[in-house]
Amino acid sequence: MIPLLGAVLCGLLLGQLLTLVALRLPRRMQWDLERDVALAHEELGREPVPPVGERPTLLRRGPECLTCGTSLSGAGAVPVVGYLLRNGRCRACGATLPLTGPVVELVLAGAFLALVLQLGATPTALAAAVLVSMLVTLAAIDGRERLLPDALTLPGLWLGLVLNAFGLFVDPTSAILGAAGGYGFLAGSQWLFGRLTGREGIAAGDHKLLAMIGAWLGWQVLPAVLLLALTSAAVLLVLTRILRRTGGPDARTEVAFGPYLVAGALVLLCGGAKYLSALIL
């Protein structure tokens, strides 16, 4: 019972920290980009336009309102409960607080609980929790910003390859083929889609995300991850069309595919070692 409660508590607390990363990392990347542009202009002898303010921090400060910057301290900083106590709004300016926080916290708590139930309190479960944490953070960023940062996908990919060099989840060959196959399949699909339609299609960040998933779980799970991702995306788009009753979203509307890939990977991963072994075999 204690490991289960510990898993839920760790998921809630870590979810709060990862929410800060998900909300602040894109702002830091934008600041860094503006700084680099200013430095390039200075080297070229042009008038530099430095970024406004200091470089955004990730974890030095606690939760805050994105609109007015007011600290969400006290009871308002408690995972999930704080959001409910504030009715989803900042008490200082009345702005709506992003739903990212409670969603990330609840997803992590549920996923950690499922991992402990399936794998026990083992090193494998701990490693799987690391993967889940990275995937959920990436999904949160992509859902808000249509962005999958290399700062998360590439280290995640290499970490999966290193762990599987010791056969933690799959054998090294399966991990290498998973990374190559995940990237190659989506990159090839993007190229073919572009040739046929003249549009970009799937973004490069999705290629790296699927490569990261393949590096951790092996090439054998990639068809299932893609099937779950495409199915969930299609279902959501159909439901959106029905609810809006206006013909649904335009066919050219950009859709973040990363959260669907993450959802597919989480379904498989949290199904436990037995389910993954049966799928692989």
Beta strands, then each sheet from edge to edge (+ up, - down):
end
